[in-house]
């Protein structure tokens, strides 16, 4: 009789919970699933591959998981309830090259499938191009040198990862850079420069493979040029250069070259005075211009009053956004090593700049892995570009 009363009580309790919405629901496990594919036409997937899932909590490195790829390229990470809300990337290594997914945020349910594309390799540079080269010039505080930063964006339009040629020491190199005549105190601002660049007798070579678009290779190089009223700049590259932009603190500087023309900047550009553009340049074609001392050539109060472009016709908004982000990159690529004569950094942007600087410092001290450094740098750069866009919109 007592047992019967208990069963009836439990029955009424369950009916009450059901009627008031307190029924227990079965939670779906939080997981990430995806597919590996080979982006090289006619190529197949490897028989086996280990995939890694790396989480990030803001600027902090989170947990890492691993799993094996299925025969059809599928993969899955399960039991991720504790990671909800964190950002993540999935990456793997194939033929000695790392490939990663687009950064995403883990949801509590219905996470979209992750796509991860790998590629075969090639040593043919036919599809390699320097899509943009920004050269930023800042006179030093004592005006005995020009402090110059070059920012390269190298892209691969093919369907194979370019692994370059092999040195006698067995090291593969993908891009050669020779310093212009007179360059001193050369610094590679990338934190992994000690393992990435090697001397080649005439300059330096990049050892990183160049993966197909949407990946791209970025190189930031800073150096000094002795100050003079006229400084000749000349360099050549083994691959085509689509466009080159010269800017910086050009208050007392003119750029003169047959293939360069002055472009127009939007108004209220306190961080850049003067901008010139040139290109395209064929592989092996000399890139030449002169840096000329000319007092008050680009007054800061009229930075946006330059004549319309007589050469390349870049979209001013796009040009300004790119130049602004690159001008701020000087705080990372030069200011970490010596103090240039820089314009003030807008207060809206400074927090991201400080985070990027902290990231660079952490990697230099060996506190951050190369994969984590690249992923976090990409995230912070995207945030910086977004804030830059907002800043430019407010200051049109």
C-alpha positions, 0 to 999 in steps of 0.5 A: 500500500505504501509503495502504491502511494509513492508511485501515485505521488510520482505520477502526479508530480510528473504530470505537474512538471509537464504541465508547468514546463519543468520537464527535463530536456535532453541536451544535445552534445556540443561538437564540431564536425567538418570535412577535409578536402584537397584543393589541387585538381585531381589530387586525393586525400592522405590515408591518415591525418591528425587534426587539431582544434585550438580554442582562444579566449580573447587574447589568451590561448585556450584548450587544444584537442586532437582527432583523426580524419576519417577515410572520407575526410570527415572529422569530429570533435565532441564533448566541448560543452566547456568551450562554448563562446570561445573562438577556435580554428581547426588545423592540420599538417600536410606535406610539411605545410600547416593549413587552418580553417576560418576562425569561428566561435563555438555555439551551444548548438547547431555549429556549422560544419568546418571546411579545411582545404589542403593542397599539393606542393610545387616549386614553380613560382609562376603563380606567385605575385607581390600583390602590394608593397607599402613603403613607409618613410619616417625621418628620425628624430635627429634627422640623420636617417630615414627610418623605412618600413616595407610591408609586403603582401605576397599571394599565390593564385595557383592551386598548389602550395609553393615550397620554393627552391632548395639551398645546398643546406637542404633548406627551402626558400620561397622569396628573396629580399635584397636590401636597397643600397645604403640600408642599415640596421635591418630588422624583420619585425615578425616575431618568428624571424629567427626561424623564418628568414636566412641570409643568402649572401645578397640579402635574405630569403623567406623559408615559409611556404606560400599557400594559395589564396585566400592565404597570403604571405606578409613580410614586414622589414624595417631599416635605416637609410642615411639622410641626404637631400636626395636618396635613390631607392632601387630594388628588383624582385624575381616575381611581378609586383602589382602595385607599390605605395609610398607614404609616411611622414612626407611633410618635407619629402617629395617622391620622384620617379618615372613610374610613380605619381602622387595620389589623393588622400581623404581629408583629416589624415593626421597620421599620413602626409603625402602618398605616391603609387606606382606599378605594375612592375614585371619580374626582374624590372627595376623599381626606382624612385628618389626621396627628395628633401623639399621643405613643407612639401606636404603640410599636415594641415593640407594632407588631403589636398594633394592633386588627383592621381596622375597615374594609378587610380586607386579607390581613396577609401580603400587606399586610406584604410590600407595605408592607415593600418600599415602606418599603425603597423610601424608601431609594431615593426619599428617602434619595438626597436627604435623610436621613429618620428611618428604621428600620434596614434588615435586613441580609438585604435591604441588598445588594439595596437597595444594588444598586438605589441603584447602579442609580438613581445610574448612570442619573442619570449617564447611564450606563444607557439607559432600557430597560436601567434599567427591565429591571434595576430589574424584576429587582432588585425581584423579587429584593428581594421574594423576599428580603423573603418569606424574611425575613418567613417567618423572623421570623413 
